Amino acid sequence: MALLKIKDLTVGIKQTGEKILKGISFSLNPSEILGILGESGSGKSLTALSILKLLPPGLSYFKGQVLFEEKNLLELEEREVNKIRGKKISIIFQDPLSSLNPVLTIEEQMEEIFQYHLGIKGKKAKDLMIRTLKEVGIPDPEFRLRNYPHELSGGLRQRVMIAMAIACSPKILIADEPTTALDLTIQMQVLELLKSLNQEKGLSIIFITHDLGILRWFAHRILVFYKGQILEIAPTEKLFKNPLHPYTKLLFNSYPGREELEDLNLWTQERLDQSLCPFYTKCAMACKESLEREPKLREVEPFHFVRCFLYE
């Protein structure tokens, strides 16, 4: 049974009615690492924020459901969602320095979490802080608790963010490009840490990135985003062996580990966007059906879904 279900999530600009996320539907299973892949502006990060009702100003939910523990989070009052954020569903972002409070020590920031969600403070909270910092591989945690964020390296700051995210033993961790700002060595250390939390604690992870190489090693299943829609969903190895959507194939052509893909190039001629297919203007295989109706996300083989008329 799925741990989290997103159904027909549609988000847009309240004032104009323009849709940015268009009917997003997917599920997250217990102990699964689900990768969300796409270029900048495809809707990856907005999807993460939408799950926790953290929409930027000016945006609004048009329709859809975010189902967790038999509740639609979008229908809950803010105080009820606050009890879930950080305790049952946590999120970490690309830049921990902008997420951490610069005028509070790590201890002060972690104590706020323990006091709010678990009702503990003082020595009991500090013991739990030290244990959590040790779990994420931070050396000399008692000393680090006295540090301010600017006194830590980028890798240590990201580990602190992970420690704060898992402090209350959440069921789901949403990681929005958490390694992009780190060098390659630190990237791998953070990824290995997240993978160990998944394997040892059964932590379910939604991992957002534009890096194919990371997802091939890290994710169990991948969603491919483009212009606010999901174009393809498949288990990781199945997607790498047999990408189906023309956009996915173009992405994979740029990945050095892929071979034997047909030569797909962007159209050089201008084509008016008169279709309901999000990839129509750039697709080398664009078909007339795209001008008549919207392609639906269909299961074309077991656990492999694609939004394309070529596979109807």
Helices and strands as residue ranges (DSSP letters): E 4-13, E 19-28, E 33-37, H 44-51, E 59-68, E 71-72, G 73-75, H 78-84, E 89-92, H 96-99, H 106-113, I 114-118, H 122-135, H 141-144, G 149-151, H 154-166, E 172-176, H 184-201, E 204-209, H 212-218, E 221-226, E 229-235, H 236-241, H 246-253, G 280-282, G 288-291, E 297-301, E 304-307, G 309-311
